[in-house]
Amino acid sequence: MILKNFSKHILIIDCYSKKKQVEFWKNNMNTASELYINSINNYCYNKYKFTILNPCYDDFELPPLDKLNYDGAIFTGSSYSVYDNHKHIDNCKEMFHLLLQKKISLFGSCFGLQLFINETGGLIAESIKGREIGICRNVLFNKKHYLYKNKNEFNFFDTICSHADTIIKIPNEATIIS
């Protein structure tokens, strides 16, 4: 799922636990939500307002539906897998469904993408080959998708990857963009 009306107030659902985020800070690393905020502010002409929710904190409480007034939402990566049996994962799933109910445009990377697939009829599983670490080369753009319609200068991109899970089945209504 992709952000379509990405305009002013963005909700970031940081899917890392508090323990993992503290570890990032101790090692002078940004959290996933900080990375998104920095990237968006560095590459966009407008400055956006951000709200961060942490469904993987032990004290997390779901916000009431009427308080979810955002132009878009981003689900980050996580140390968890979507098939883990844990309260934090249940919180992420509930947040996803609340935002869908509000018809808020969504973007998911890594764990976020896996969550979207898992919760809309697809299937995620642990990779039988173990953790994938490296560079994915020559990832092809779907030039028919509105995000890439003006990207005539190139058709491919390279990206860093590190995943222990794999997509087994993509939901029927999904659109592959790259």
Phi, psi and omega in degrees: 000146187234148173294127179252317183250056185283094187235301191232300187248115186250131175265127175250122177260100182275113189266018174266149178288161178300318180302316180291320179295320177298321176299317177302310183298319179298332180262019179056039178249153173279153171283169179300318180295321177296321178298316179295314180300313179297316181296314181296315180293328180283332187247001179244146180289325180268148172267134183255157172267136182238143169236134180249130171244145183238083182291351180260015170270144182298330183265014182295137173234134179298136177285152176295148183305322182289348178268354182269078181244085184230156177277340179188163179221145180239130171257127184273185170288183182197163171278347180272168168248152184295338182268000176296141177268091184209145179304321181299320179292319176301320177300316180297317179297317179296319177299316179304311183290326175297316181292323175298316179301323178279356180059039177274132179297137187236150172225136178227135174240146177056247179302321179302315177298316180297321177299313180301314181297312182300321185273357179239023173102000177273189182219132177242142177216162175293136181294131179287345179268000183086191183294134175267121178225128179158210180236125173275122184253149175056047174287125186274134174281146169271097186295345179280343181282141185300333179295332186246006186298333180256017182261064184280343186287341179204159181245350186227162171214161175251150179210152174285144177220146176202101183219146174254354182244165181220152176276121179268318182220130177269136178302149183302323183275002182288147174247122178277123182254341174197000000 
